[in-house]
């Protein structure tokens, strides 16, 4: 069960202004230097901050959108570790696809999305000159469409509210899809055509999101097969981004996710997290074991929750740089190279007290091993990481757009190989000679791990109902491509003129 021991050394740095790109690593590169530096950039004073700050809610923390997208998939899990992380069984039910209107995270995902929509609607109704320009309104309409995409994808049948304090009837999923597409197309002429301002979006952000929407149109429209016109539209939208000349793949995959990733070359739209001014990224807390506080000199003790499934970890080639980047595995040590210990270790764990993150997990519940499972390390942890991390989260990036185009080309005419091999080359794995649906899904998983897209991908590929570790086949539950509308929201609207009705099957 033990993995090869990794060595680790820490060199103190006194010149905190020096930029050491690539010095953040979550898997203990020998002789690696880490620095606790907050690399930040001011957000524009354009009056839109109250709305755009809403993307920080639920994107990279526990109990909301990220949890719904990831814990329901085959790439992330929260095991019950005795008395830890049972939480009334909500995360076990999420993993097993035993969905109900009170399952973990769905009310947070609903509320965080509508919170952003409310902010957008309020500013769009404002007469303040700062937020009344065509570009400002286009930015807000894009952002509102983005939040509606989340609701469309997770819940399907929701209320399309575009004015403050105006209640409307619930709309069917196809109408929500058409609304999001039409809004994005409408705002493109008024969005900037040059590089986006930090924390905002340009027209290529709209095209990137459109490529995602068109690729999923079969699901959102309830079609049996992909419409060739939608595939053409996905390719055309992706090409707008690719041919803009504004975005290139970063030389190293890790550069997109480091704590100083504000200058990543391929990010198109980001959630601008910052440990001081833009809080809400809690990955270190969510995934690391309690004593790992000593490894990274964390300011708070982690929660020991999230890990990945062994099969998903093993889907990476051993030479794939993305595996090294995406996971924390192996024996863990403190800043001086000494093993860190779990003094309440499981008696059945052959590693004993020394922390050793192993890809194998003994069980989902009730006695999941406290140190089992490769941990989520894609967004690197720096020495001195706080409960809220510095890393920006790419909501849209070129890597995904290339994969969107590749998949649409494959579904249309069997193409797409060049784009996928471009990403594999960066990851230092060999080129593929051919594609299948299964190969594309696996490649999307390896590239886009921890970016909250896996649930969406599994549904589109028809793999959502498959059995995986500790989760049975749910082929008899096709309604589960939508999450149930939270019971809190059903109850809150029960006495209104337009009460919410539950999604079919729940």
C-alpha positions, 0 to 999 in steps of 0.5 A: 500500500505504501508508495515510494517515499518522496523527499522534500526540502524547504529553502527560506526566502527573504526577497518576497518581491522576487518572482519565482514562476513554477515554485508552487508544487503540491506533490513535493518536488525535491529541492523545491522552493516555495514562497508565501507571496500574495500575487494580486492585481486590482479589479476595475473600479467600473461599478460592476464589482458587486455582480462579478464578485458573485462568481466567487460563491460556490465555485471553489468551496464546499456545499454549493455548485462545485460540490454538486458538480464534482461529488456526484461524478466519478472524479471526486468523493467525500468518504465517511471517516467514522464520525467525520464527514457523515453530515447526515449522509448527504454526501454519501447519497450524492455519490451514490446518486440517491438524489432527493430535494435535500441532498448536499449542495443543491440549495447552495448551488441554487442560491449562489446562482440566483444571488448573482442573477439578482445582482446583475438585474439590480445593476441593469435596472440602475440609472447610474451612468457608470453601469449604463454604457452599452459595454457595461450592460453587455458585461452584466448580461453575459454574467447573468447568462453565465449564472443561468447556464449553471441553473440550466445545466444543474436544474433545467426548469427554472424561473428566468427573472430579468427585472428586480423583484418581479416574479415570473412562472417557471420556464422549461429547460429548452426555454432557458437554453434558448434564453442563454444562447440569445443573450450571449449572441445579443451582447457580443457586439458590445463586448470588447474585442481586445484582451479582457480586463482582469476579472471581466469578460470580452466577446471571446468569453461569450464565444467560449461559453457558446461553444460549451452550450452548443456542444451540450445542446442535445442534452438541453433540448432533450434530443436523441442525437446531436443536431449537426447544426449545433455541432457546426455552431460549437465549432464556429464559436470555438474557432472565434476564440482560437483564431482571435490571437488573444489566447495561447496554451501556457507552456506548462499546465501548472501555470494555469493553476498556480497561486500566481496565475493572474497572467495565465495565457489561456484563461478567458474568464476567471473567478479572481480569488485572493486570500484578502480581497476575493475569498472563497477558494478553500481547496486546501481546507477541503482536501488535505488531512489535518496534519498536512497543516504542517506540510504547507504551514497552513494558517488553519487546520484542514478538514480532510474531506475530498479525494479522488477515486482510484480508477480516475487517478489511474486513468492517467499515464504515469508520465502525464504531467497532469497527474503530478499536477492534479493530485497530492499522493504519497508520504507527507512531511513537514517543512523540515522533511519529517513525516507528519503523523495522524495519532488517531490513525485507523488500526487497519491502516498498514502505514500506521501513523505517518500520513501516506495518501494512497490512491486506493480507498478502502470504503465509502462508509462508514469507516473510510480510511482517514488518509486514503485517496489521492487528494485534490492538488490541481490548484497548488498550495503555497507555504503559508496558505490561508483558509482562502487561497490566492489561485484564480479559478478559470471558468473558461479557458482555451484548453476547454475550448480546444476540447469542445471543438475536437469533440464537435468535429469528432461527432460531425466527421470523425475529426478532432485529433489535432486539438487533443494531441496538442494538449497531450503534448503539453502533458508529455504523453504520446499522441493518439492515433485515433479517437473514440467517444470513450477516449475523448471523455477520458481526455476531457477528464484528465485535462479538466479535472477539478474544474466542475465540468465532469458531471456535465460531461458524463451526462453528455456522453451517456456515462452518467448512469454507469456504475463506478466505485461504490455507486451502482448503475442508475440506468433506470433513473434517467430523470437524474440528469437534472438535480431536484429543485431544493426543498427550501426553494419549493417551500419558499414559493409555495404561497406565491402566484408562481410556485416552483414545481419539482423536476419530474421523477423526484 
